[in-house]
Amino acid sequence: MGRDAMKAGENPCFRCRKEAAKYNDKLSSREGAAEALGVSASSLADYELGITKVIPVDKVVLMADLYNAPELKAWYCTSECPIGKSFPMPSSELSSVERITLNLLRQLRQEDVEEVKEKLIDITADGVISEDERVDLQQILSYLDGLIKAAGELRLIGLKAMNGG
């Protein structure tokens, strides 16, 4: 395996295409995938080898749809999009549905939800967030970020399953 093939193996666009090729022979070659995506084989190679600095977002959406890989959209948002980098996003490295579900359920423990709810009521009741409330508010925001990520990962797994993946 050449140096380029090893470099491509680390790229999510390449990995998702190779996974999709197990179910669609046309995707086993760059030429076949490029034709289905409406790009040149050299452009697809540039995407997969990391030569293109920023992959056009419409091409990422096409790849995600064609490869049944919604995690490509999450990867793009967390790694490439300057706006998305600043928001909690699901991981583009999906684990098993069991692990993701348990993580989400762990985030939704009744006592944790109640604690967050009570702190949020205390912080916002007077309509002012004081200096001494900022630490609690930061903890609440971190909790919500974890919840958003866990729910997003379950959504990605669900989308793959609904599309036959």
Contacts in CASP RR format, 6 or more apart in sequence:
PFRMAT RR
TARGET T0000
AUTHOR 0000-0000-0000
METHOD contacts of the structure
MODEL  1
MGRDAMKAGENPCFRCRKEAAKYNDKLSSREGAAEALGVSASSLADYELG
ITKVIPVDKVVLMADLYNAPELKAWYCTSECPIGKSFPMPSSELSSVERI
TLNLLRQLRQEDVEEVKEKLIDITADGVISEDERVDLQQILSYLDGLIKA
AGELRLIGLKAMNGG
4 49 0 8 1.000
7 49 0 8 1.000
7 50 0 8 1.000
8 14 0 8 1.000
8 48 0 8 1.000
8 49 0 8 1.000
9 15 0 8 1.000
9 18 0 8 1.000
9 48 0 8 1.000
11 47 0 8 1.000
11 48 0 8 1.000
11 49 0 8 1.000
11 50 0 8 1.000
12 71 0 8 1.000
12 72 0 8 1.000
12 75 0 8 1.000
12 92 0 8 1.000
13 44 0 8 1.000
13 47 0 8 1.000
13 48 0 8 1.000
13 55 0 8 1.000
13 60 0 8 1.000
13 63 0 8 1.000
13 72 0 8 1.000
14 48 0 8 1.000
16 63 0 8 1.000
16 64 0 8 1.000
16 67 0 8 1.000
16 69 0 8 1.000
16 71 0 8 1.000
16 72 0 8 1.000
17 27 0 8 1.000
17 33 0 8 1.000
17 48 0 8 1.000
17 63 0 8 1.000
17 67 0 8 1.000
18 27 0 8 1.000
18 28 0 8 1.000
19 67 0 8 1.000
19 69 0 8 1.000
20 27 0 8 1.000
20 66 0 8 1.000
20 67 0 8 1.000
20 68 0 8 1.000
20 69 0 8 1.000
21 27 0 8 1.000
21 28 0 8 1.000
23 68 0 8 1.000
23 165 0 8 1.000
26 32 0 8 1.000
26 33 0 8 1.000
26 35 0 8 1.000
26 36 0 8 1.000
27 33 0 8 1.000
27 36 0 8 1.000
27 66 0 8 1.000
27 67 0 8 1.000
30 41 0 8 1.000
30 44 0 8 1.000
30 45 0 8 1.000
30 48 0 8 1.000
31 41 0 8 1.000
32 41 0 8 1.000
33 44 0 8 1.000
33 66 0 8 1.000
34 40 0 8 1.000
34 41 0 8 1.000
34 43 0 8 1.000
34 44 0 8 1.000
36 66 0 8 1.000
37 44 0 8 1.000
37 59 0 8 1.000
37 62 0 8 1.000
37 63 0 8 1.000
37 66 0 8 1.000
38 62 0 8 1.000
39 59 0 8 1.000
43 52 0 8 1.000
45 51 0 8 1.000
46 52 0 8 1.000
47 55 0 8 1.000
47 59 0 8 1.000
47 63 0 8 1.000
54 80 0 8 1.000
55 76 0 8 1.000
55 80 0 8 1.000
57 76 0 8 1.000
57 81 0 8 1.000
60 72 0 8 1.000
60 73 0 8 1.000
60 76 0 8 1.000
60 80 0 8 1.000
61 73 0 8 1.000
63 69 0 8 1.000
63 72 0 8 1.000
64 70 0 8 1.000
64 71 0 8 1.000
64 72 0 8 1.000
64 73 0 8 1.000
68 160 0 8 1.000
68 163 0 8 1.000
68 164 0 8 1.000
68 165 0 8 1.000
69 160 0 8 1.000
70 156 0 8 1.000
70 159 0 8 1.000
70 160 0 8 1.000
71 90 0 8 1.000
71 91 0 8 1.000
71 92 0 8 1.000
71 93 0 8 1.000
71 94 0 8 1.000
71 156 0 8 1.000
71 160 0 8 1.000
72 92 0 8 1.000
74 89 0 8 1.000
74 90 0 8 1.000
74 91 0 8 1.000
74 92 0 8 1.000
74 152 0 8 1.000
74 156 0 8 1.000
75 92 0 8 1.000
77 84 0 8 1.000
77 85 0 8 1.000
77 87 0 8 1.000
77 89 0 8 1.000
78 84 0 8 1.000
78 85 0 8 1.000
78 89 0 8 1.000
78 91 0 8 1.000
78 92 0 8 1.000
79 85 0 8 1.000
79 92 0 8 1.000
88 144 0 8 1.000
88 145 0 8 1.000
88 146 0 8 1.000
88 148 0 8 1.000
88 149 0 8 1.000
89 148 0 8 1.000
89 149 0 8 1.000
89 152 0 8 1.000
90 149 0 8 1.000
90 150 0 8 1.000
90 151 0 8 1.000
90 152 0 8 1.000
90 153 0 8 1.000
90 155 0 8 1.000
90 156 0 8 1.000
91 149 0 8 1.000
91 153 0 8 1.000
94 100 0 8 1.000
94 153 0 8 1.000
94 156 0 8 1.000
94 157 0 8 1.000
94 160 0 8 1.000
95 153 0 8 1.000
97 154 0 8 1.000
97 157 0 8 1.000
97 158 0 8 1.000
97 161 0 8 1.000
100 150 0 8 1.000
100 153 0 8 1.000
100 154 0 8 1.000
100 157 0 8 1.000
101 154 0 8 1.000
103 150 0 8 1.000
103 153 0 8 1.000
104 147 0 8 1.000
104 150 0 8 1.000
104 151 0 8 1.000
104 153 0 8 1.000
104 154 0 8 1.000
106 150 0 8 1.000
107 143 0 8 1.000
107 146 0 8 1.000
107 147 0 8 1.000
107 150 0 8 1.000
108 147 0 8 1.000
112 143 0 8 1.000
116 140 0 8 1.000
116 143 0 8 1.000
116 144 0 8 1.000
119 136 0 8 1.000
119 139 0 8 1.000
119 140 0 8 1.000
120 140 0 8 1.000
122 133 0 8 1.000
122 136 0 8 1.000
123 129 0 8 1.000
123 133 0 8 1.000
123 136 0 8 1.000
123 137 0 8 1.000
123 140 0 8 1.000
129 137 0 8 1.000
END
